[in-house]
Amino acid sequence: MTEQQFIPLKYSNAIESGRYTWSSPSNIALVKYWGKRGNQIPENPSVSFTLDACKTTTTLSFSSKEDHSNFDFEVYLDGQLKEDFKPKIETFFKRIETYLPFLKTFHFKIETVNTFPHSSGIASSASGMSALALCLMSIEKELNPSLAEIEFTQKASFLARLGSGSACRSLEGDLVVWGEHNEITNSSNLFGMKYPFEVHENFKNYHDTILLVDKGEKQVSSTVGHNLMHNHPLAQERFKQAHENLSKLINVFKEGDLKSFIEIVESEALTLHAMMMTSMPYFILMKPNTLEIINRIWAYRKETGSHVCFTLDAGANVHVLYPEPEAEQVYDFIANDLVAYCQNGHYICDRIGFGAKQLPI
């Protein structure tokens, strides 16, 4: 499949105005993508857990306008007009105009609400961009009612990727693959797809408690970090490792091998940060409390035989992952031993979710 296939030939309907609302979750990668080329193309495949509680709800209202020379929109977060959000949306619209040629024919009002605080240190770009892409696709579906469901979902994921790479993994669940991999038929660099193979009961209803170690803005943006992989001396080995780890996870998911799951997921998290620490310029996004939490998780696992583990995003926060049967014990451990290392004691309890949902108007 190529980008050309997402360019509509002609719309059969005409519409004047309307409104759509979608809720879309965040996600946490197990095999990380770090490094991209061209137009948001990943250098390696990734696989993620879709989350449930951490989500963005976006309402997109639209009305036709006479002047078709410019994009015309306003953005609200929690009811407050956000002029500082406009440049990112403008960039997004420029990237996707070829695929949604109606963008300059409407005035848009974008109203967004997150279930987690915007300043919480959890990236809202994945949930936010995927929710917006789905609203825009609902308009296209109205313009072209013959659009099939799979085409709708693939194109929404494709568009979301052009807003924020990881956003393409937020539309479905509970596991989503993004990026070409030779053992996963139909996997694509252009959009995410629901993980197609057998998943053992051990991974059903998996929990993710997000420990908010640092709620401030990162010193180095993800975009800058991705770009530093272009001349990274370890880049090619890293991309190879990601392919290998995704291959290993196929059997791990099938067999329910929690020990191997832990090894791969924690290694991936630490490798992500190792790439940051060995780029030029180098940088460190982990904080002292990030390391304290990791060491305490390792000690607890050694003492108890628990299957609790951690992963990290491109920041200081820690995602504590654990299976459903151990939820009560691990939650006690988190509350008693780990919350003290969170900024202002803040953390979010989440679990695996199953993707985006359209909400009634």
Order of alpha helices (4+ residues) and beta strands (2+ residues): beta-beta-beta-beta-beta-beta-alpha-beta-alpha-alpha-beta-beta-beta-alpha-alpha-alpha-alpha-beta-beta-alpha-beta-beta
